[in-house]
Amino acid sequence: PPSSCRLLLFSSSDLRTQPVQLMASTDAKPMDVSTADTETFAFQAEINQLMSLIINTFYSNKEIFLRELISNSSDACDKIRYQSLTDQEVLAAESDLRVHITPYKDEKMIVIEDSGVGMTKADLINNLGTIARSGTKAFMQALEEGKGDISMIGQFGVGFYSAYLVAEKVKVESKHNDDEEYIWESAAGGHFTVTRAAEPTLKRGTRITLSLKEDQTEYLEERKLKDLVKKHSEFIQYPIRLWVEKTEEKEVTDDEAEEEEKKKEEEEEKKEGEEKEKKKKTKKVKEVKNEFEHLNKSKAIWMRKADEITKEEYASFYKQITNDWEDHLAVKHFSVEGQLEFRAILFVPRRAPFDMFEPRKKLNNIKLYVRRVFIMDNCEELIPEWLGFVKGVVDSEDLPLNISREMLQQNKILKVIRKNIVKKCIELFQEIAENKEDYKKFYEHFAKNMKLGIHEDSQNRAKLAELLRFHSTKSGDEATSLKDYVTRAKENQKNIFYITGESKAAVQNAPFLEKLKKKGYEVLYMVDPIDEYMVQQLKEYEGKKLVCATKEGLELEEDEEEKKKQEEEKAKNEELCKLVKDTLGDKVEKVVVSTRLHDSPCCLVTGQFGWSANMERIMKAQALRDSSMSMYMASKKTMELNPTHSIVQELRHKSEADKTDKTVKDLIYLLFDTALLTSGFSLEDPSNFATRIHRMIKLGLNIDEEEEEAAGTAEGEKDGPPPLEETTEGSKMEEIDQALFAPIVVEAPPFPIVVE
């Protein structure tokens, strides 16, 4: 044909289903005619270059050849099935649509045969080598620019040539309903031949014979072929059958053993004079036979309607794709249609994997399929990290087959799929939450994921907040939701109060909660390390601001009388606050009179915008932490004193009597250290604190320290609070004893006490 002629062809079994506009080439003229039925053609230049690249370049993922050829066969079956909808006669020659794979180990060949639409002579010439294809050029350009790899080959409509990754020679036999059977052959030497079959062997379809390279014989192994089909083509809708060798044990008659048995029986008959029943002697032999084994028995159940699938079928499918031994906890089966079309099944497992947050773990468990052909199971763009525990499949009708990772990152279709998956996952979690017992199991294993989602996903933050559960001062043994908290909140309560800490036991008796409990406010216990990160993003819920009970700025509703009393206490203790600040120096930023304490003498709170005590503990525990961060993130501590506590009152009296009293300063240090512990901080100098406690113990046990003091501490005193000194009026520690223990009066009981 003249070079100006343009053809519009529908690609055959070796190409994709879309129509491809092709330019006829003058290269299609026969180079040489060997026989009357054999014609030789030159490959179009770009295809020749592509084949040279495939043959001479090393690729580690050569296994994709089988996926490409099976996909082409499936497309061919799709086409003939589509034609049969309007004309049943097209299936007359062969009604069974299937794909057969036959390995020949001795000949080092693999044969892949389908009963699809087949190709005419013109199709073989045009589609397998002579017409200039834009896809060939685009694929070559992508390889040269490093934007893709060989696994993308099918995306450009030239997936057939991946056969040359493993084969040194390819033979294609094809029979179309409108033509005779023809044979296409090439060893990729720049040309190919087309021959009319002398003895047709196909009713309809295509048979591809690959003569494998010497180093690719692993693809002749039965196990290897089964694994590849299971990995890439498990859900192809047409049966894929592999020619396998099976060994069976059969029982056959053992003639020699039977003769010996016969002689023995005759002798016994003579002796006993009675006739015995004769039994034939058999032996087991192994019989080898060959047959086709159906490999893709698993059906793509996501293609069916959800109401047609039983719970048992979902459970079986879940175990099949995940290798889990337990049934799933919940499932979401849905399809999206319109401008974008895809189907998906999402499963929530019953328990979290032990390595869920390991850095090297595969980020997600969603298998991506394109028209039932497996593409990948580690597509980071398909689902966010916080949903990494969700398992399932997504099958798109719109994504191109073999799409590269680079294209996935920019693909708008994938972004829409991701948005829909996240939306459906949240709906699934809400459905689980309707069953209290199921949600309790779910939350036990996946609470961290919900909180990570609040930290990372700003669009769905409000919906995820509904799914959170915490223990609180009023919830008892059951965890409560934020919604329930709001319904129980006091009238005109503007804030949601929470406290963070290491454990429930550590926070439920914390001094920060004393006034809150007394006034009847509910406080949430946030004892998971990730809670600290979560509340940095979750600022409010239903118009109520989340307020931390361990940070400064805690405002509680007070009447006029309480405000007046607070001002009086503030003025009364102003000098004491100044003395405590001067004594502690840079250890605290300021000292104030507390409005949150009721039973404890003092506590330490942090600034609103810095780390809390719990966050500081978490950051110190990081093995690879950046120590420079703690310099500007660690919050300055504010010491709050309870003006109604007896210790603070007695301390104020002593300081008013003598500001230079060393006993007062030692007590201030002791109070500061105890406040560090009760407020969730770690001690800067535990040994110094222990020394003070030991002094108190000795004093309580009336141990004389004169001998120890005589020995002295010649090595010098440590930095910190001044040592206690003896005065003419007696030991200062006795004064501490009086200050601390004087208010305590213990009366003798009216009954005898027996100590065992």
C-alpha positions in Angstrom: 0.0 0.0 0.0 1.2 3.6 -0.5 2.8 5.2 2.5 0.2 7.9 2.7 -2.5 5.3 3.5 -3.8 5.5 7.1 -5.4 2.5 8.7 -7.7 2.3 11.8 -7.3 -1.1 13.3 -8.7 -2.8 16.4 -5.7 -4.5 18.0 -5.6 -8.3 18.1 -5.0 -10.8 20.8 -1.4 -9.5 21.3 -2.5 -5.9 21.9 -5.0 -4.0 24.1 -8.6 -3.5 23.4 -8.5 0.2 22.4 -8.5 1.1 18.7 -5.0 2.2 17.6 -4.4 4.5 14.6 -1.5 3.1 12.6 0.6 4.4 9.7 1.3 1.8 7.0 5.0 1.4 6.2 6.7 0.5 3.0 8.8 -1.9 5.1 5.8 -4.3 4.8 6.9 -5.4 1.4 8.3 -8.9 1.2 12.1 -9.0 1.3 12.5 -12.5 0.1 10.1 -15.3 -0.8 11.6 -18.6 0.3 8.7 -20.8 -0.8 5.4 -20.3 -2.3 3.7 -20.2 1.2 6.5 -18.4 3.2 7.2 -14.7 3.1 9.9 -12.8 4.9 9.5 -9.2 6.2 11.8 -6.7 7.8 10.9 -5.3 11.2 10.0 -1.6 11.3 13.1 0.2 12.5 11.8 1.3 15.9 10.5 -2.2 16.7 13.9 -3.7 15.7 15.6 -1.2 18.1 13.2 -2.2 20.9 13.8 -5.9 20.4 17.5 -5.3 20.3 17.2 -3.5 23.7 15.1 -6.3 25.2 17.5 -9.0 24.0 20.8 -7.4 25.0 19.8 -5.7 28.3 19.6 -7.4 31.7 16.3 -7.0 33.6 15.7 -8.7 36.9 11.9 -8.8 36.5 11.8 -10.9 33.3 8.8 -12.9 34.7 6.4 -10.2 33.4 6.5 -11.9 30.0 3.9 -14.4 31.2 1.6 -11.8 32.6 1.7 -9.9 29.3 1.0 -12.9 27.1 -1.8 -14.2 29.4 -3.3 -10.7 29.4 -3.2 -10.6 25.6 -4.9 -14.1 25.5 -7.6 -12.8 27.9 -8.2 -9.8 25.7 -8.5 -12.1 22.6 -11.2 -14.1 24.5 -13.0 -10.9 25.5 -13.2 -9.9 21.9 -14.6 -13.1 20.6 -17.1 -13.2 23.5 -18.2 -9.7 22.7 -18.7 -10.6 19.0 -20.8 -13.7 20.1 -23.3 -11.4 21.8 -24.6 -10.4 18.4 -23.5 -13.5 16.4 -23.4 -16.8 18.1 -21.9 -18.4 15.0 -18.4 -16.9 15.8 -18.1 -19.5 18.6 -19.1 -22.5 16.4 -15.5 -23.6 15.8 -14.6 -23.5 19.5 -17.0 -22.5 22.3 -14.6 -23.1 25.2 -12.8 -19.9 25.9 -9.6 -20.7 27.8 -5.8 -20.3 28.1 -3.5 -23.3 28.1 0.1 -23.3 29.1 2.3 -26.3 28.2 6.0 -26.5 29.1 8.4 -28.9 27.2 11.4 -29.4 29.4 13.4 -31.5 26.9 12.8 -29.1 24.0 13.2 -26.0 26.4 10.0 -24.5 25.1 6.8 -23.0 26.5 3.5 -23.0 24.6 0.8 -20.5 25.4 -2.5 -21.2 23.6 -5.8 -19.4 23.7 -9.2 -19.9 22.0 -9.7 -16.2 21.4 -10.5 -14.2 18.3 -7.2 -15.1 16.5 -5.4 -13.1 13.8 -5.6 -13.1 10.1 -2.4 -13.0 7.9 -2.7 -9.2 7.7 -3.0 -8.9 11.5 0.1 -11.0 12.0 2.1 -8.8 9.6 0.7 -5.5 10.7 0.5 -6.0 14.5 3.7 -8.0 15.0 6.3 -6.0 13.4 5.9 -3.8 10.3 3.6 -0.8 11.0 5.1 2.1 12.8 3.6 2.3 16.3 3.7 5.5 18.3 3.7 3.3 21.5 7.0 1.8 20.5 8.7 5.2 20.3 7.1 6.4 23.5 8.3 3.3 25.4 11.8 3.7 24.1 11.8 7.3 25.1 10.6 6.5 28.6 13.4 3.9 29.0 16.1 6.3 27.8 14.9 9.0 30.1 14.8 6.6 33.1 11.1 7.2 33.7 10.1 3.6 33.5 11.3 0.0 33.3 10.5 -3.1 31.3 7.4 -3.9 33.3 5.7 -0.9 31.7 5.9 -2.5 28.3 2.2 -3.5 28.0 1.1 0.1 28.7 2.5 1.1 25.3 0.7 -1.7 23.4 3.9 -3.7 22.7 3.6 -6.2 25.5 4.0 -9.1 23.0 7.7 -8.3 22.6 8.4 -9.0 26.3 8.5 -12.6 25.2 12.0 -11.9 24.0 13.1 -11.3 27.6 13.2 -15.1 28.0 13.0 -16.5 24.5 15.5 -16.5 21.7 12.9 -17.5 19.1 9.2 -16.9 19.0 6.6 -18.7 16.9 3.0 -17.5 16.6 0.3 -19.7 15.1 -3.0 -18.1 14.7 -6.4 -18.9 13.2 -9.1 -16.3 12.6 -12.7 -17.2 11.6 -12.3 -15.1 8.5 -8.9 -16.6 7.3 -6.8 -19.7 7.2 -4.2 -20.6 9.8 -0.9 -18.8 9.5 2.4 -19.0 11.3 4.6 -16.0 12.3 8.2 -16.7 13.3 11.2 -14.6 14.3 14.4 -14.9 16.1 14.6 -11.1 16.4 17.3 -10.9 13.8 15.7 -7.9 12.1 13.1 -9.8 10.1 10.3 -12.3 10.5 8.5 -14.8 8.3 4.8 -15.5 7.7 3.8 -19.0 6.4 0.4 -20.5 5.7 0.1 -23.7 7.8 0.3 -26.8 5.7 -1.6 -28.8 8.3 -3.9 -26.6 10.4 -4.0 -27.6 14.1 -6.1 -24.7 15.5 -9.9 -24.4 15.3 -9.7 -20.7 16.3 -7.3 -18.7 18.4 -3.5 -18.2 18.9 -0.7 -20.5 19.9 2.6 -18.8 21.0 5.7 -21.1 21.2 8.7 -19.7 23.1 12.1 -21.3 22.6 13.8 -20.3 25.9 17.3 -19.0 26.3 19.8 -21.3 28.0 19.7 -19.2 31.3 15.9 -19.0 31.4 15.0 -22.6 31.8 13.6 -22.0 35.3 10.3 -21.0 33.6 9.9 -24.6 32.6 9.4 -25.6 36.2 5.8 -26.4 37.2 6.1 -24.6 40.5 7.5 -21.4 39.0 4.7 -21.2 36.4 2.0 -21.8 39.0 3.4 -19.1 41.3 3.5 -16.6 38.4 -0.1 -17.3 37.4 -1.2 -17.0 41.0 0.7 -13.8 41.5 -0.3 -11.9 38.3 -3.3 -13.6 36.7 -5.2 -15.3 39.5 -8.5 -13.5 38.8 -8.5 -13.6 35.0 -12.1 -14.5 34.2 -11.2 -17.3 31.7 -9.7 -20.6 32.9 -5.9 -20.8 32.8 -4.8 -24.4 32.6 -1.2 -25.8 33.0 -0.1 -29.1 31.6 1.3 -30.9 34.6 2.7 -34.3 35.4 1.0 -36.2 38.2 2.1 -39.4 39.9 -0.5 -41.9 41.2 -0.1 -45.2 43.1 -2.1 -48.1 41.7 -2.4 -51.7 42.9 -1.6 -54.3 40.3 -1.4 -58.1 40.4 2.0 -59.5 41.3 2.4 -62.7 39.2 5.5 -64.1 40.9 4.2 -63.6 44.4 0.9 -65.2 43.4 2.7 -68.4 42.2 4.6 -68.8 45.5 1.4 -68.3 47.4 -0.3 -70.9 45.2 2.3 -73.6 46.1 2.0 -72.9 49.8 -1.8 -73.1 49.7 -1.7 -76.4 47.9 0.6 -77.9 50.5 -1.7 -76.6 53.3 -4.7 -78.1 51.5 -3.1 -81.5 51.4 -2.2 -81.5 55.1 -5.5 -80.1 56.4 -7.6 -81.8 53.9 -9.8 -78.7 53.4 -10.0 -76.1 50.7 -9.1 -72.5 51.4 -10.2 -69.4 49.5 -7.5 -68.1 47.2 -6.6 -64.5 47.2 -4.6 -62.6 44.6 -1.3 -61.0 45.6 -1.1 -57.3 44.6 1.6 -54.7 44.7 1.6 -50.9 44.5 3.3 -49.2 41.5 3.6 -45.5 40.6 1.9 -44.4 37.4 2.8 -41.1 35.8 0.2 -39.3 33.7 -0.2 -35.8 32.3 -3.2 -33.6 32.4 -4.3 -29.9 32.4 -4.7 -28.4 35.9 -6.9 -25.4 36.4 -4.8 -22.7 38.1 -7.1 -19.7 38.5 -10.0 -21.3 40.4 -10.4 -18.2 42.5 -13.1 -16.0 41.2 -13.0 -12.2 41.3 -15.8 -12.0 43.8 -15.6 -8.2 43.7 -17.2 -8.4 40.3 -20.3 -9.8 41.8 -23.0 -7.9 43.7 -22.5 -7.7 47.5 -25.9 -9.1 48.3 -25.1 -12.2 46.3 -22.0 -13.2 48.3 -22.2 -15.1 51.5 -20.3 -14.5 54.7 -18.4 -17.8 54.2 -17.3 -16.7 50.7 -16.0 -13.4 52.0 -14.1 -15.3 54.8 -12.6 -17.7 52.3 -11.5 -14.9 49.9 -10.0 -12.9 52.8 -7.9 -15.9 54.0 -6.8 -16.5 50.4 -5.5 -13.0 49.8 -4.0 -12.5 53.3 -3.0 -15.9 54.5 -4.6 -15.1 57.8 -5.8 -18.0 59.9 -8.7 -16.1 61.4 -11.9 -14.7 59.8 -12.1 -11.0 59.2 -13.8 -8.6 61.7 -15.7 -6.6 59.1 -15.9 -6.1 55.3 -16.9 -3.3 52.9 -17.8 -4.3 49.3 -18.5 -1.4 47.0 -18.2 -0.1 43.4 -17.9 3.4 42.0 -19.4 4.2 38.6 -19.7 7.3 36.5 -16.7 9.2 35.0 -14.5 6.8 37.1 -15.2 3.1 37.4 -13.6 0.8 40.0 -14.6 -2.0 42.4 -13.2 -2.8 45.8 -13.4 -5.1 48.8 -11.9 -3.9 52.0 -11.4 -6.1 55.1 -10.6 -5.2 58.7 -8.6 -8.0 60.4 -9.4 -9.2 63.9 -6.0 -8.3 65.3 -3.2 -6.0 64.4 0.0 -7.5 63.0 2.9 -7.5 65.4 5.0 -5.5 63.0 2.4 -2.9 62.0 4.5 0.1 62.7 7.9 -1.3 61.8 9.7 1.1 59.4 10.6 -1.7 56.9 7.1 -3.1 56.8 5.1 -3.0 53.6 3.0 0.1 54.0 -0.3 -1.3 52.8 -2.1 -4.5 52.0 -4.3 -3.4 49.2 -3.8 -5.3 46.0 -4.2 -3.2 42.9 -5.7 -4.9 39.8 -6.5 -3.4 36.4 -9.2 -5.3 34.7 -8.6 -8.4 36.9 -4.9 -8.4 36.2 -2.7 -7.9 39.2 -0.4 -4.9 39.1 1.1 -4.3 42.5 0.5 -4.7 46.3 2.7 -1.9 47.5 1.2 1.2 45.9 1.8 4.0 48.5 -0.5 6.3 46.6 -3.5 4.0 47.0 -4.1 4.3 50.7 -2.6 6.5 53.5 -0.2 5.1 56.1 -2.7 5.2 59.0 -4.9 2.8 57.1 -2.1 0.4 56.5 -3.9 -2.4 58.4 -6.8 -2.5 56.0 -6.6 -5.4 53.5 -8.3 -6.0 50.3 -8.4 -5.5 46.5 -9.1 -2.6 44.2 -9.8 -3.3 40.6 -9.8 -0.3 38.2 -11.3 -0.2 34.7 -9.6 3.2 33.9 -6.0 2.8 34.9 -3.6 1.7 32.2 -2.2 -1.8 32.6 1.4 -1.9 33.9 1.3 1.7 35.0 4.7 2.9 36.4 5.2 4.1 40.0 6.2 7.5 38.6 2.9 7.8 36.8 0.9 6.6 39.8 2.2 9.5 41.8 0.7 12.0 39.3 -2.3 10.0 38.2 -5.6 11.8 38.9 -7.6 8.6 38.8 -5.6 7.1 41.6 -6.2 10.2 43.8 -9.9 9.8 43.3 -9.7 6.1 44.2 -7.7 6.9 47.3 -10.3 9.5 48.4 -13.1 7.0 48.0 -11.2 4.2 49.8 -10.6 6.5 52.9 -14.2 7.5 52.9 -15.4 3.9 52.7 -13.0 2.8 55.4 -14.4 5.4 57.8 -17.9 4.3 57.0 -16.8 0.7 57.8 -15.3 1.8 61.2 -18.6 3.6 62.0 -20.5 0.4 61.2 -18.2 -1.6 63.5 -18.8 1.0 66.2 -22.5 0.1 66.2 -21.6 -3.2 67.8 -20.1 -2.5 71.2 -18.2 -5.7 71.6 -16.8 -5.7 68.1 -15.7 -2.1 68.4 -14.0 -2.8 71.7 -11.9 -5.5 70.0 -11.2 -3.2 67.0 -10.2 -0.2 69.2 -7.9 -2.4 71.3 -5.9 -3.2 68.2 -6.2 -0.2 66.0 -6.6 2.8 68.3 -3.2 4.0 67.3 -4.2 4.1 63.7 -7.2 6.2 64.4 -5.1 8.7 66.3 -2.5 8.7 63.6 -5.2 9.5 61.2 -6.3 12.5 63.2 -2.7 13.7 63.2 -2.3 13.3 59.5 -5.7 13.6 57.8 -7.1 17.1 58.3 -10.0 16.5 56.0 -11.4 13.6 58.0 -10.3 14.7 61.4 -13.9 15.5 62.7 -15.2 12.1 61.6 -12.3 10.2 63.1 -12.7 12.1 66.4 -16.2 10.5 66.7 -14.4 7.1 66.8 -12.0 7.9 69.7 -12.5 6.3 73.1 -10.9 7.2 76.4 -11.2 6.3 80.1 -12.2 9.3 82.3 -12.9 10.3 85.9 -16.5 9.3 85.4 -16.5 6.5 82.9 -15.4 3.7 85.3 -14.1 0.6 83.6 -15.7 1.4 80.2 -14.1 3.9 77.8 -16.1 6.9 76.7 -16.4 8.8 73.5 -16.1 12.5 73.0 -19.7 12.7 72.1 -20.8 11.0 75.4 -18.4 13.4 77.3 -20.2 16.4 75.8 -23.6 15.1 76.7 -22.5 14.7 80.3 -20.7 18.0 80.5 -21.9 20.7 82.9 -24.1 23.4 81.7 -22.1 26.3 80.2 -18.9 24.2 80.3 -16.8 25.6 77.5 -13.8 23.1 77.6 -13.1 19.4 77.4 -10.5 18.6 80.1 -7.9 15.9 79.6 -4.7 14.8 81.3 -1.8 12.9 79.6 0.5 10.5 81.4 2.2 7.2 81.4 -0.7 5.0 82.6 -4.2 5.3 84.0 -2.9 4.5 87.5 -0.4 7.3 87.2 -2.9 10.0 86.2 -6.1 9.2 88.0 -4.7 10.4 91.4 -2.6 13.3 89.9 -2.7 16.5 91.9 -3.9 18.4 88.8 -7.3 16.8 89.0 -8.1 17.6 92.6 -10.1 20.9 92.1 -11.6 19.6 88.8 -13.0 16.5 90.5 -14.3 18.6 93.5 -16.2 20.8 91.1 -17.6 17.9 89.2 -15.8 18.2 85.9 -15.0 15.1 83.9 -11.4 14.6 82.8 -10.3 12.3 80.0 -7.2 10.1 80.6 -4.9 10.1 77.6 -2.3 7.5 78.4 -1.2 6.4 74.9 2.1 8.1 73.8 0.5 9.0 70.4 -2.2 10.9 72.3 0.4 13.7 72.8 0.8 14.1 69.1 -2.9 13.7 68.4 -4.1 16.5 70.7 -1.7 18.9 69.0 -4.0 18.6 65.9 -7.3 18.0 67.6 -7.9 21.4 69.1 -11.6 21.2 69.6 -14.7 19.0 69.4 -18.2 20.3 68.7 -17.2 23.9 69.6 -15.5 22.9 72.9 -11.8 23.5 73.2 -9.6 20.6 74.5 -7.7 21.9 77.6 -4.8 20.0 79.2 -5.1 19.9 83.0 -1.3 19.8 83.4 -0.6 23.1 81.7 -0.9 26.7 82.9 -3.9 28.8 82.1 -6.5 26.4 83.5 -9.6 28.5 84.2 -12.5 27.2 86.3 -15.8 28.9 86.8 -15.8 30.7 90.2 -18.3 32.8 92.0 -17.6 36.2 93.5 -16.8 34.8 96.9 -14.3 32.3 95.5 -12.6 35.0 93.5 -12.3 37.3 96.5 -10.8 34.5 98.6 -8.4 33.7 95.8 -7.2 37.3 95.7 -6.7 37.4 99.5 -4.6 34.2 99.4 -2.6 35.5 96.5 -1.7 38.7 98.5 -1.0 36.7 101.6 1.4 34.3 100.0 3.2 36.8 97.6 6.3 36.9 99.8 6.5 33.2 100.1 6.1 32.8 96.3 9.0 35.2 95.8 11.2 33.4 98.3 10.5 30.0 96.6 11.4 31.5 93.2 14.6 33.0 94.6 15.6 29.7 96.2 14.9 27.5 93.2 16.3 30.0 90.7 16.2 28.8 87.1 14.6 25.5 88.0 11.2 27.2 87.7 10.1 30.2 85.6 7.7 31.5 88.2 5.8 30.5 91.4 2.1 31.3 91.8 -0.8 30.5 94.1 -2.8 27.6 92.6 -6.4 27.3 91.7 -6.3 23.7 90.7 -5.0 22.1 94.0 -7.1 20.9 96.9 -5.3 18.2 98.8 -1.6 18.5 97.6 0.8 21.2 98.8 2.2 22.0 95.3 2.6 20.9 91.7 4.5 21.9 88.6 2.7 22.9 85.4 4.1 23.7 82.0 3.4 26.4 79.4 0.5 26.2 77.0 2.6 25.9 73.9 5.6 23.8 75.1 6.0 20.1 75.9 4.0 18.7 78.8 5.7 16.5 81.4 4.6 13.4 79.6 5.8 14.6 76.2 9.1 15.5 77.7 9.4 11.9 79.0 8.4 10.5 75.6 11.0 12.6 73.8 13.8 11.6 76.2 13.0 8.0 75.5 13.7 8.3 71.8 16.8 6.4 70.9 17.6 8.6 67.9 16.4 11.9 69.3 17.8 15.2 68.4 18.9 16.6 71.8 19.0 20.2 70.4 15.1 20.1 70.1 14.7 19.7 73.8 16.5 23.0 74.3 13.7 25.1 72.8 10.7 22.7 73.1 11.0 21.8 76.8 8.6 24.1 78.5 9.6 26.2 81.5 8.0 25.0 84.7 5.7 27.0 86.8 5.4 26.0 90.5 1.9 26.3 92.0 1.4 26.4 95.8 -1.8 25.4 97.5 -2.4 28.2 100.1 -4.8 26.1 102.1 -2.4 23.2 102.8 -0.9 23.0 106.2 2.7 22.5 104.9 2.5 25.7 102.8 0.9 27.6 105.7 3.6 26.5 108.1 6.3 27.3 105.5 4.9 30.8 105.2 5.0 31.3 108.9 8.6 30.2 109.2 9.7 32.3 106.2 7.9 35.4 107.7 9.8 34.7 111.0 13.2 34.3 109.4 13.8 34.5 105.6 17.4 33.2 106.0 16.3 30.1 107.8 18.2 27.2 106.1 15.4 24.8 107.2 12.9 26.7 105.0 15.2 26.4 102.0 15.8 22.7 102.5 12.0 22.2 102.7 11.5 24.2 99.5 13.9 21.9 97.7 12.2 18.8 99.1 8.8 20.1 98.0 10.1 20.9 94.5 11.5 17.4 94.1 8.3 15.7 95.3 6.4 18.0 92.9 8.6 16.9 90.1 7.6 13.3 90.8 3.9 13.8 91.3 3.7 16.1 88.2 5.2 13.5 85.9 8.8 14.8 85.5 12.0 13.0 86.2 14.4 14.0 89.0 17.5 15.9 87.9 19.5 14.6 90.9 17.9 11.5 92.4 20.8 10.9 94.8 20.4 14.3 96.4 16.7 13.7 96.8 17.4 10.3 98.3 19.7 11.9 100.8 17.0 14.2 102.1 14.5 11.3 102.4 17.1 9.3 104.4 17.4 12.3 106.8 13.7 12.2 107.3 13.7 8.4 107.9 16.6 8.7 110.4 14.7 11.5 112.2 11.6 9.5 112.3 13.5 6.5 113.8 15.4 8.8 116.3 18.8 7.8 114.9 21.6 9.9 116.3 23.7 11.5 113.6 26.5 12.9 115.8 29.0 10.2 114.8 28.2 10.6 111.1 28.6 14.4 111.3 31.9 14.1 113.2 33.2 12.0 110.3 32.2 15.0 108.1 32.2 15.2 104.4 35.8 16.2 103.7 35.3 15.8 99.9 33.1 18.8 99.8 29.4 19.4 99.4 27.5 18.8 96.2 26.0 21.7 94.4 22.4 22.1 95.4 20.6 23.0 98.6 22.7 23.9 101.7 23.4 21.2 104.3 21.6 21.2 107.6 23.6 22.8 110.5 23.4 22.4 114.2 22.5 25.4 116.3 22.4 26.2 120.0 18.7 25.7 119.9 19.0 22.1 118.7 18.8 20.3 115.4 17.1 22.0 112.5 15.8 18.7 111.4 13.9 18.5 114.7 12.2 21.8 113.6 11.3 20.2 110.3 10.0 17.3 112.2 7.8 19.6 114.3 6.7 21.5 111.3 5.7 18.4 109.3 4.4 16.2 112.1 3.1 18.5 114.8 -0.4 18.7 113.3 -0.7 14.9 113.4 -2.0 13.6 116.7 -2.2 9.9 117.2 -4.3 8.7 120.2 -3.8 5.3 121.8 -6.6 2.9 120.7 -9.0 1.6 123.4 -8.2 -2.0 122.4 -4.9 -4.0 122.5 -2.9 -4.2 119.3 -1.2 -7.5 118.5 1.7 -7.4 116.1 2.7 -10.7 114.5 
